[in-house]
Amino acid sequence: MTLKQWLDTHHLSAAWCAKQLGATPSALSLWLSGKRAPNLRYLQAIHRLTDGEVGLMDWQDEDERAEGANAEA
């Protein structure tokens, strides 16, 4: 699940999320749009905030997930 999907599912705003994470609204906007991925500190904070519903693999695009699956085979 993406962070955007999680926010939508739980009817939470991006502003609320940014405040909870200690991130700037502009950084969160970049993460939600897929233009940037958060650094490890924020990835961990997002994982905690979402009770694990948004994890590290959720930040990879489909091509990266496919490459990872092929590497494991």
Buried (B, 14 or more C-beta within 10 A) or exposed (E): EBBBEBBEEEEEEBEEBBEEBEBEEEBBBBBBEEEEEBEEEBBEBBBEBBEEBBEEEBBEEEEEEEEEEEEEE
